[in-house]
Amino acid sequence: MPNDGRDRYERTPGTLAEMIFYCSPNPNTRRLLEEYRIQFEAVHGPTDLTKRYTSTWPIAQQNWLIKHDVKRWFDGLPPFGKAYLRGIMETEAGKGKLDDMPDVLIRLFVQTEMKLDHEQRGH
């Protein structure tokens, strides 16, 4: 049976970052993400837990949205998730390793469509 991403949640998310954005099998990645979330929220305020972020949708729905409208998926991420992903893309671009990233994220990045919330508001 093909893996439709259900195994993403085989382990219970242990941090707020994992619950609303990303549940990696790599413990170092999970730790880095939670540290990033804490630092981000210290500057930009807490994540609004009343919102239904695209990253909390069922995996099949997220995969469909990523395939058909990746910008809408990205725009629906929690603020720290958007900043985290764009930061990774900027780092990889600086190292000349952008082509190691997923094609859909590369397109979004090179088209400068990875806007953060404060950039979309014009601040």
N, CA, C and O atoms as a GROMACS GRO file, in nm:
protein
  492
    1MET      N    1   0.085  -0.118   0.000
    1MET     CA    2   0.000   0.000   0.000
    1MET      C    3   0.089   0.124   0.000
    1MET      O    4   0.181   0.133   0.082
    2PRO      N    5   0.065   0.221  -0.090
    2PRO     CA    6   0.148   0.340  -0.094
    2PRO      C    7   0.133   0.424   0.032
    2PRO      O    8   0.026   0.427   0.093
    3ASN      N    9   0.240   0.490   0.068
    3ASN     CA   10   0.240   0.575   0.187
    3ASN      C   11   0.182   0.710   0.150
    3ASN      O   12   0.241   0.783   0.069
    4ASP      N   13   0.069   0.746   0.207
    4ASP     CA   14   0.008   0.875   0.177
    4ASP      C   15   0.045   0.980   0.281
    4ASP      O   16  -0.020   1.085   0.288
    5GLY      N   17   0.145   0.954   0.362
    5GLY     CA   18   0.189   1.051   0.461
    5GLY      C   19   0.132   1.029   0.599
    5GLY      O   20   0.161   1.105   0.691
    6ARG      N   21   0.050   0.926   0.615
    6ARG     CA   22  -0.010   0.903   0.746
    6ARG      C   23   0.094   0.875   0.853
    6ARG      O   24   0.070   0.903   0.971
    7ASP      N   25   0.208   0.819   0.814
    7ASP     CA   26   0.310   0.787   0.913
    7ASP      C   27   0.370   0.912   0.977
    7ASP      O   28   0.442   0.901   1.077
    8ARG      N   29   0.343   1.028   0.922
    8ARG     CA   30   0.392   1.153   0.979
    8ARG      C   31   0.351   1.166   1.125
    8ARG      O   32   0.425   1.221   1.206
    9TYR      N   33   0.234   1.115   1.159
    9TYR     CA   34   0.184   1.129   1.294
    9TYR      C   35   0.184   0.998   1.372
    9TYR      O   36   0.110   0.984   1.469
   10GLU      N   37   0.268   0.903   1.332
   10GLU     CA   38   0.275   0.778   1.406
   10GLU      C   39   0.323   0.803   1.548
   10GLU      O   40   0.280   0.733   1.641
   11ARG      N   41   0.411   0.900   1.566
   11ARG     CA   42   0.451   0.936   1.701
   11ARG      C   43   0.375   1.062   1.741
   11ARG      O   44   0.345   1.146   1.656
   12THR      N   45   0.345   1.074   1.866
   12THR     CA   46   0.271   1.188   1.916
   12THR      C   47   0.360   1.312   1.914
   12THR      O   48   0.472   1.308   1.965
   13PRO      N   49   0.311   1.423   1.855
   13PRO     CA   50   0.391   1.544   1.857
   13PRO      C   51   0.423   1.584   2.001
   13PRO      O   52   0.336   1.584   2.088
   14GLY      N   53   0.550   1.619   2.024
   14GLY     CA   54   0.592   1.651   2.159
   14GLY      C   55   0.604   1.798   2.189
   14GLY      O   56   0.621   1.836   2.305
   15THR      N   57   0.596   1.883   2.086
   15THR     CA   58   0.611   2.027   2.108
   15THR      C   59   0.501   2.100   2.033
   15THR      O   60   0.435   2.043   1.946
   16LEU      N   61   0.481   2.225   2.068
   16LEU     CA   62   0.382   2.307   1.999
   16LEU      C   63   0.416   2.318   1.851
   16LEU      O   64   0.327   2.312   1.766
   17ALA      N   65   0.544   2.334   1.820
   17ALA     CA   66   0.585   2.344   1.680
   17ALA      C   67   0.542   2.221   1.601
   17ALA      O   68   0.494   2.232   1.489
   18GLU      N   69   0.560   2.104   1.659
   18GLU     CA   70   0.523   1.980   1.591
   18GLU      C   71   0.372   1.968   1.575
   18GLU      O   72   0.325   1.913   1.475
   19MET      N   73   0.297   2.016   1.671
   19MET     CA   74   0.152   2.003   1.665
   19MET      C   75   0.092   2.087   1.553
   19MET      O   76  -0.005   2.046   1.490
   20ILE      N   77   0.149   2.206   1.529
   20ILE     CA   78   0.085   2.294   1.431
   20ILE      C   79   0.166   2.316   1.304
   20ILE      O   80   0.123   2.391   1.217
   21PHE      N   81   0.281   2.252   1.293
   21PHE     CA   82   0.356   2.274   1.170
   21PHE      C   83   0.418   2.149   1.113
   21PHE      O   84   0.385   2.112   1.000
   22TYR      N   85   0.504   2.082   1.184
   22TYR     CA   86   0.583   1.979   1.118
   22TYR      C   87   0.626   1.873   1.218
   22TYR      O   88   0.673   1.905   1.328
   23CYS      N   89   0.610   1.750   1.181
   23CYS     CA   90   0.648   1.640   1.268
   23CYS      C   91   0.753   1.556   1.197
   23CYS      O   92   0.719   1.462   1.124
   24SER      N   93   0.877   1.588   1.216
   24SER     CA   94   0.987   1.520   1.148
   24SER      C   95   1.027   1.393   1.224
   24SER      O   96   1.019   1.388   1.346
   25PRO      N   97   1.071   1.291   1.151
   25PRO     CA   98   1.122   1.172   1.219
   25PRO      C   99   1.260   1.197   1.280
   25PRO      O  100   1.307   1.119   1.363
   26ASN      N  101   1.325   1.305   1.240
   26ASN     CA  102   1.459   1.337   1.288
   26ASN      C  103   1.452   1.419   1.417
   26ASN      O  104   1.401   1.531   1.415
   27PRO      N  105   1.502   1.365   1.530
   27PRO     CA  106   1.491   1.437   1.658
   27PRO      C  107   1.566   1.571   1.656
   27PRO      O  108   1.522   1.666   1.722
   28ASN      N  109   1.675   1.580   1.584
   28ASN     CA  110   1.748   1.706   1.578
   28ASN      C  111   1.666   1.813   1.505
   28ASN      O  112   1.664   1.929   1.547
   29THR      N  113   1.599   1.775   1.398
   29THR     CA  114   1.513   1.868   1.325
   29THR      C  115   1.399   1.916   1.413
   29THR      O  116   1.365   2.034   1.414
   30ARG      N  117   1.339   1.824   1.488
   30ARG     CA  118   1.229   1.861   1.578
   30ARG      C  119   1.278   1.959   1.684
   30ARG      O  120   1.209   2.056   1.715
   31ARG      N  121   1.395   1.935   1.739
   31ARG     CA  122   1.450   2.023   1.841
   31ARG      C  123   1.478   2.162   1.783
   31ARG      O  124   1.445   2.264   1.844
   32LEU      N  125   1.540   2.166   1.664
   32LEU     CA  126   1.571   2.294   1.600
   32LEU      C  127   1.444   2.374   1.569
   32LEU      O  128   1.440   2.495   1.587
   33LEU      N  129   1.341   2.304   1.522
   33LEU     CA  130   1.215   2.371   1.491
   33LEU      C  131   1.152   2.431   1.616
   33LEU      O  132   1.106   2.545   1.614
   34GLU      N  133   1.151   2.356   1.725
   34GLU     CA  134   1.092   2.408   1.848
   34GLU      C  135   1.173   2.527   1.900
   34GLU      O  136   1.116   2.625   1.946
   35GLU      N  137   1.305   2.519   1.893
   35GLU     CA  138   1.388   2.632   1.934
   35GLU      C  139   1.360   2.754   1.847
   35GLU      O  140   1.351   2.866   1.896
   36TYR      N  141   1.345   2.731   1.717
   36TYR     CA  142   1.315   2.841   1.625
   36TYR      C  143   1.180   2.903   1.660
   36TYR      O  144   1.167   3.026   1.665
   37ARG      N  145   1.079   2.820   1.686
   37ARG     CA  146   0.946   2.871   1.721
   37ARG      C  147   0.952   2.959   1.845
   37ARG      O  148   0.894   3.067   1.848
   38ILE      N  149   1.023   2.914   1.945
   38ILE     CA  150   1.033   2.991   2.070
   38ILE      C  151   1.100   3.126   2.046
   38ILE      O  152   1.053   3.228   2.094
   39GLN      N  153   1.209   3.125   1.970
   39GLN     CA  154   1.278   3.252   1.939
   39GLN      C  155   1.191   3.343   1.854
   39GLN      O  156   1.185   3.464   1.878
   40PHE      N  157   1.122   3.287   1.756
   40PHE     CA  158   1.035   3.365   1.668
   40PHE      C  159   0.923   3.430   1.750
   40PHE      O  160   0.895   3.549   1.734
   41GLU      N  161   0.860   3.351   1.835
   41GLU     CA  162   0.748   3.403   1.914
   41GLU      C  163   0.794   3.506   2.017
   41GLU      O  164   0.715   3.593   2.055
   42ALA      N  165   0.917   3.498   2.064
   42ALA     CA  166   0.969   3.597   2.158
   42ALA      C  167   0.975   3.735   2.093
   42ALA      O  168   0.960   3.837   2.161
   43VAL      N  169   0.996   3.738   1.964
   43VAL     CA  170   1.005   3.864   1.891
   43VAL      C  171   0.870   3.906   1.833
   43VAL      O  172   0.833   4.023   1.840
   44HIS      N  173   0.795   3.811   1.777
   44HIS     CA  174   0.674   3.842   1.700
   44HIS      C  175   0.543   3.810   1.773
   44HIS      O  176   0.436   3.833   1.718
   45GLY      N  177   0.552   3.758   1.893
   45GLY     CA  178   0.430   3.722   1.966
   45GLY      C  179   0.392   3.577   1.945
   45GLY      O  180   0.442   3.512   1.853
   46PRO      N  181   0.302   3.528   2.029
   46PRO     CA  182   0.266   3.386   2.023
   46PRO      C  183   0.186   3.351   1.897
   46PRO      O  184   0.122   3.436   1.836
   47THR      N  185   0.193   3.225   1.861
   47THR     CA  186   0.115   3.173   1.750
   47THR      C  187  -0.032   3.170   1.791
   47THR      O  188  -0.065   3.127   1.902
   48ASP      N  189  -0.118   3.215   1.704
   48ASP     CA  190  -0.262   3.215   1.730
   48ASP      C  191  -0.314   3.072   1.715
   48ASP      O  192  -0.327   3.021   1.604
   49LEU      N  193  -0.343   3.009   1.827
   49LEU     CA  194  -0.386   2.869   1.826
   49LEU      C  195  -0.532   2.852   1.788
   49LEU      O  196  -0.580   2.739   1.778
   50THR      N  197  -0.604   2.963   1.767
   50THR     CA  198  -0.743   2.953   1.725
   50THR      C  199  -0.757   2.939   1.574
   50THR      O  200  -0.865   2.908   1.524
   51LYS      N  201  -0.649   2.962   1.500
   51LYS     CA  202  -0.652   2.951   1.354
   51LYS      C  203  -0.633   2.807   1.310
   51LYS      O  204  -0.566   2.728   1.377
   52ARG      N  205  -0.691   2.775   1.197
   52ARG     CA  206  -0.674   2.642   1.137
   52ARG      C  207  -0.574   2.654   1.024
   52ARG      O  208  -0.611   2.680   0.909
   53TYR      N  209  -0.448   2.636   1.056
   53TYR     CA  210  -0.340   2.649   0.960
   53TYR      C  211  -0.342   2.532   0.862
   53TYR      O  212  -0.383   2.422   0.897
   54THR      N  213  -0.298   2.558   0.739
   54THR     CA  214  -0.296   2.451   0.638
   54THR      C  215  -0.210   2.334   0.684
   54THR      O  216  -0.233   2.220   0.643
   55SER      N  217  -0.112   2.361   0.767
   55SER     CA  218  -0.024   2.254   0.816
   55SER      C  219  -0.093   2.161   0.915
   55SER      O  220  -0.038   2.058   0.951
   56THR      N  221  -0.213   2.197   0.959
   56THR     CA  222  -0.287   2.110   1.049
   56THR      C  223  -0.393   2.029   0.975
   56THR      O  224  -0.462   1.946   1.035
   57TRP      N  225  -0.406   2.052   0.846
   57TRP     CA  226  -0.502   1.977   0.766
   57TRP      C  227  -0.454   1.832   0.753
   57TRP      O  228  -0.336   1.804   0.773
   58PRO      N  229  -0.544   1.741   0.719
   58PRO     CA  230  -0.502   1.604   0.691
   58PRO      C  231  -0.396   1.602   0.580
   58PRO      O  232  -0.400   1.685   0.489
   59ILE      N  233  -0.304   1.509   0.588
   59ILE     CA  234  -0.191   1.502   0.495
   59ILE      C  235  -0.238   1.497   0.350
   59ILE      O  236  -0.180   1.564   0.265
   60ALA      N  237  -0.341   1.419   0.321
   60ALA     CA  238  -0.389   1.409   0.182
   60ALA      C  239  -0.434   1.546   0.130
   60ALA      O  240  -0.407   1.580   0.015
   61GLN      N  241  -0.502   1.623   0.213
   61GLN     CA  242  -0.546   1.757   0.172
   61GLN      C  243  -0.427   1.850   0.153
   61GLN      O  244  -0.424   1.929   0.058
   62GLN      N  245  -0.329   1.842   0.243
   62GLN     CA  246  -0.209   1.925   0.228
   62GLN      C  247  -0.136   1.889   0.099
   62GLN      O  248  -0.095   1.978   0.024
   63ASN      N  249  -0.120   1.760   0.072
   63ASN     CA  250  -0.050   1.717  -0.049
   63ASN      C  251  -0.122   1.766  -0.174
   63ASN      O  252  -0.058   1.809  -0.270
   64TRP      N  253  -0.255   1.760  -0.173
   64TRP     CA  254  -0.332   1.808  -0.287
   64TRP      C  255  -0.308   1.958  -0.305
   64TRP      O  256  -0.285   2.004  -0.417
   65LEU      N  257  -0.314   2.034  -0.197
   65LEU     CA  258  -0.297   2.178  -0.205
   65LEU      C  259  -0.156   2.214  -0.250
   65LEU      O  260  -0.137   2.306  -0.330
   66ILE      N  261  -0.057   2.144  -0.198
   66ILE     CA  262   0.082   2.169  -0.240
   66ILE      C  263   0.097   2.145  -0.390
   66ILE      O  264   0.165   2.220  -0.459
   67LYS      N  265   0.033   2.041  -0.439
   67LYS     CA  266   0.043   2.008  -0.582
   67LYS      C  267  -0.030   2.110  -0.669
   67LYS      O  268   0.017   2.144  -0.777
   68HIS      N  269  -0.145   2.160  -0.622
   68HIS     CA  270  -0.229   2.246  -0.705
   68HIS      C  271  -0.217   2.395  -0.676
   68HIS      O  272  -0.242   2.476  -0.765
   69ASP      N  273  -0.178   2.431  -0.556
   69ASP     CA  274  -0.167   2.574  -0.522
   69ASP      C  275  -0.074   2.590  -0.403
   69ASP      O  276  -0.118   2.619  -0.292
   70VAL      N  277   0.056   2.571  -0.427
   70VAL     CA  278   0.155   2.572  -0.319
   70VAL      C  279   0.158   2.707  -0.247
   70VAL      O  280   0.187   2.712  -0.127
   71LYS      N  281   0.130   2.816  -0.317
   71LYS     CA  282   0.130   2.947  -0.251
   71LYS      C  283   0.019   2.954  -0.146
   71LYS      O  284   0.040   3.006  -0.036
   72ARG      N  285  -0.095   2.902  -0.180
   72ARG     CA  286  -0.206   2.901  -0.082
   72ARG      C  287  -0.169   2.816   0.040
   72ARG      O  288  -0.200   2.853   0.154
   73TRP      N  289  -0.103   2.701   0.015
   73TRP     CA  290  -0.057   2.619   0.127
   73TRP      C  291   0.042   2.698   0.213
   73TRP      O  292   0.028   2.703   0.336
   74PHE      N  293   0.141   2.759   0.149
   74PHE     CA  294   0.243   2.835   0.222
   74PHE      C  295   0.178   2.951   0.298
   74PHE      O  296   0.210   2.973   0.416
   75ASP      N  297   0.090   3.026   0.234
   75ASP     CA  298   0.026   3.140   0.299
   75ASP      C  299  -0.058   3.098   0.419
   75ASP      O  300  -0.084   3.180   0.508
   76GLY      N  301  -0.102   2.973   0.423
   76GLY     CA  302  -0.183   2.923   0.533
   76GLY      C  303  -0.104   2.864   0.648
   76GLY      O  304  -0.162   2.816   0.745
   77LEU      N  305   0.029   2.866   0.639
   77LEU     CA  306   0.113   2.814   0.747
   77LEU      C  307   0.116   2.911   0.865
   77LEU      O  308   0.090   3.030   0.847
   78PRO      N  309   0.148   2.862   0.984
   78PRO     CA  310   0.165   2.954   1.097
   78PRO      C  311   0.285   3.045   1.068
   78PRO      O  312   0.376   3.006   0.996
   79PRO      N  313   0.286   3.166   1.122
   79PRO     CA  314   0.393   3.262   1.093
   79PRO      C  315   0.534   3.205   1.115
   79PRO      O  316   0.622   3.229   1.032
   80PHE      N  317   0.555   3.132   1.223
   80PHE     CA  318   0.690   3.077   1.245
   80PHE      C  319   0.724   2.972   1.140
   80PHE      O  320   0.841   2.957   1.105
   81GLY      N  321   0.624   2.900   1.090
   81GLY     CA  322   0.647   2.800   0.987
   81GLY      C  323   0.691   2.862   0.856
   81GLY      O  324   0.781   2.812   0.789
   82LYS      N  325   0.625   2.974   0.819
   82LYS     CA  326   0.664   3.046   0.698
   82LYS      C  327   0.807   3.096   0.710
   82LYS      O  328   0.888   3.079   0.618
   83ALA      N  329   0.838   3.157   0.823
   83ALA     CA  330   0.972   3.213   0.843
   83ALA      C  331   1.078   3.102   0.845
   83ALA      O  332   1.187   3.118   0.791
   84TYR      N  333   1.044   2.990   0.906
   84TYR     CA  334   1.138   2.878   0.913
   84TYR      C  335   1.168   2.824   0.773
   84TYR      O  336   1.285   2.805   0.737
   85LEU      N  337   1.063   2.800   0.695
   85LEU     CA  338   1.084   2.747   0.560
   85LEU      C  339   1.162   2.844   0.472
   85LEU      O  340   1.254   2.805   0.401
   86ARG      N  341   1.123   2.973   0.478
   86ARG     CA  342   1.195   3.069   0.395
   86ARG      C  343   1.341   3.081   0.439
   86ARG      O  344   1.430   3.095   0.355
   87GLY      N  345   1.364   3.074   0.569
   87GLY     CA  346   1.501   3.079   0.619
   87GLY      C  347   1.583   2.962   0.567
   87GLY      O  348   1.700   2.980   0.531
   88ILE      N  349   1.524   2.844   0.564
   88ILE     CA  350   1.594   2.727   0.509
   88ILE      C  351   1.626   2.750   0.362
   88ILE      O  352   1.737   2.722   0.317
   89MET      N  353   1.529   2.802   0.288
   89MET     CA  354   1.551   2.827   0.145
   89MET      C  355   1.662   2.930   0.124
   89MET      O  356   1.746   2.914   0.036
   90GLU      N  357   1.663   3.035   0.204
   90GLU     CA  358   1.767   3.138   0.193
   90GLU      C  359   1.904   3.080   0.225
   90GLU      O  360   2.002   3.110   0.158
   91THR      N  361   1.911   2.998   0.328
   91THR     CA  362   2.037   2.934   0.367
   91THR      C  363   2.088   2.843   0.256
   91THR      O  364   2.205   2.849   0.218
   92GLU      N  365   2.000   2.760   0.203
   92GLU     CA  366   2.039   2.667   0.097
   92GLU      C  367   2.079   2.743  -0.029
   92GLU      O  368   2.173   2.703  -0.098
   93ALA      N  369   2.010   2.851  -0.061
   93ALA     CA  370   2.046   2.932  -0.178
   93ALA      C  371   2.185   2.992  -0.158
   93ALA      O  372   2.264   2.996  -0.252
   94GLY      N  373   2.215   3.039  -0.038
   94GLY     CA  374   2.345   3.096  -0.008
   94GLY      C  375   2.459   2.996  -0.020
   94GLY      O  376   2.572   3.032  -0.050
   95LYS      N  377   2.427   2.869   0.004
   95LYS     CA  378   2.527   2.762  -0.007
   95LYS      C  379   2.532   2.702  -0.147
   95LYS      O  380   2.611   2.612  -0.175
   96GLY      N  381   2.446   2.753  -0.237
   96GLY     CA  382   2.440   2.698  -0.372
   96GLY      C  383   2.374   2.561  -0.377
   96GLY      O  384   2.399   2.485  -0.470
   97LYS      N  385   2.290   2.530  -0.279
   97LYS     CA  386   2.228   2.397  -0.272
   97LYS      C  387   2.076   2.404  -0.285
   97LYS      O  388   2.005   2.315  -0.240
   98LEU      N  389   2.028   2.510  -0.346
   98LEU     CA  390   1.884   2.526  -0.359
   98LEU      C  391   1.821   2.412  -0.438
   98LEU      O  392   1.706   2.375  -0.414
   99ASP      N  393   1.896   2.356  -0.532
   99ASP     CA  394   1.841   2.247  -0.613
   99ASP      C  395   1.819   2.118  -0.534
   99ASP      O  396   1.761   2.023  -0.586
  100ASP      N  397   1.865   2.114  -0.409
  100ASP     CA  398   1.840   1.999  -0.323
  100ASP      C  399   1.702   2.007  -0.256
  100ASP      O  400   1.657   1.911  -0.193
  101MET      N  401   1.636   2.121  -0.270
  101MET     CA  402   1.508   2.144  -0.206
  101MET      C  403   1.394   2.098  -0.298
  101MET      O  404   1.415   2.082  -0.418
  102PRO      N  405   1.273   2.077  -0.242
  102PRO     CA  406   1.159   2.036  -0.326
  102PRO      C  407   1.129   2.140  -0.434
  102PRO      O  408   1.133   2.261  -0.410
  103ASP      N  409   1.098   2.092  -0.553
  103ASP     CA  410   1.071   2.180  -0.668
  103ASP      C  411   0.964   2.284  -0.639
  103ASP      O  412   0.980   2.400  -0.678
  104VAL      N  413   0.856   2.245  -0.572
  104VAL     CA  414   0.748   2.340  -0.547
  104VAL      C  415   0.796   2.455  -0.459
  104VAL      O  416   0.752   2.569  -0.477
  105LEU      N  417   0.884   2.427  -0.364
  105LEU     CA  418   0.936   2.533  -0.277
  105LEU      C  419   1.038   2.619  -0.352
  105LEU      O  420   1.046   2.740  -0.330
  106ILE      N  421   1.115   2.557  -0.439
  106ILE     CA  422   1.210   2.636  -0.520
  106ILE      C  423   1.134   2.738  -0.604
  106ILE      O  424   1.171   2.855  -0.607
  107ARG      N  425   1.029   2.693  -0.672
  107ARG     CA  426   0.951   2.786  -0.756
  107ARG      C  427   0.896   2.901  -0.674
  107ARG      O  428   0.904   3.017  -0.714
  108LEU      N  429   0.840   2.870  -0.558
  108LEU     CA  430   0.784   2.973  -0.472
  108LEU      C  431   0.892   3.071  -0.428
  108LEU      O  432   0.870   3.193  -0.426
  109PHE      N  433   1.007   3.019  -0.393
  109PHE     CA  434   1.119   3.100  -0.345
  109PHE      C  435   1.174   3.191  -0.454
  109PHE      O  436   1.192   3.311  -0.432
  110VAL      N  437   1.202   3.136  -0.571
  110VAL     CA  438   1.263   3.217  -0.677
  110VAL      C  439   1.165   3.319  -0.734
  110VAL      O  440   1.207   3.420  -0.791
  111GLN      N  441   1.036   3.294  -0.720
  111GLN     CA  442   0.936   3.391  -0.763
  111GLN      C  443   0.904   3.492  -0.653
  111GLN      O  444   0.811   3.572  -0.666
  112THR      N  445   0.982   3.488  -0.545
  112THR     CA  446   0.965   3.573  -0.426
  112THR      C  447   0.820   3.573  -0.375
  112THR      O  448   0.764   3.676  -0.340
  113GLU      N  449   0.762   3.453  -0.372
  113GLU     CA  450   0.626   3.436  -0.323
  113GLU      C  451   0.622   3.386  -0.179
  113GLU      O  452   0.513   3.364  -0.124
  114MET      N  453   0.737   3.367  -0.116
  114MET     CA  454   0.741   3.322   0.023
  114MET      C  455   0.736   3.444   0.114
  114MET      O  456   0.833   3.476   0.183
  115LYS      N  457   0.622   3.511   0.113
  115LYS     CA  458   0.606   3.633   0.192
  115LYS      C  459   0.569   3.599   0.336
  115LYS      O  460   0.487   3.511   0.362
  116LEU      N  461   0.631   3.670   0.428
  116LEU     CA  462   0.598   3.655   0.569
  116LEU      C  463   0.482   3.748   0.602
  116LEU      O  464   0.455   3.842   0.527
  117ASP      N  465   0.414   3.722   0.712
  117ASP     CA  466   0.294   3.799   0.746
  117ASP      C  467   0.320   3.948   0.751
  117ASP      O  468   0.240   4.026   0.698
  118HIS      N  469   0.429   3.990   0.814
  118HIS     CA  470   0.454   4.136   0.826
  118HIS      C  471   0.487   4.197   0.690
  118HIS      O  472   0.467   4.317   0.672
  119GLU      N  473   0.536   4.120   0.595
  119GLU     CA  474   0.562   4.170   0.460
  119GLU      C  475   0.432   4.185   0.381
  119GLU      O  476   0.420   4.274   0.297
  120GLN      N  477   0.337   4.098   0.408
  120GLN     CA  478   0.208   4.104   0.339
  120GLN      C  479   0.126   4.221   0.388
  120GLN      O  480   0.043   4.273   0.313
  121ARG      N  481   0.147   4.263   0.511
  121ARG     CA  482   0.074   4.377   0.565
  121ARG      C  483   0.139   4.509   0.527
  121ARG      O  484   0.083   4.616   0.550
  122GLY      N  485   0.259   4.503   0.468
  122GLY     CA  486   0.325   4.624   0.423
  122GLY      C  487   0.410   4.692   0.527
  122GLY      O  488   0.446   4.808   0.509
  123HIS      N  489   0.444   4.624   0.637
  123HIS     CA  490   0.527   4.685   0.742
  123HIS      C  491   0.673   4.660   0.716
  123HIS      O  492   0.758   4.703   0.794
   0.00000   0.00000   0.00000
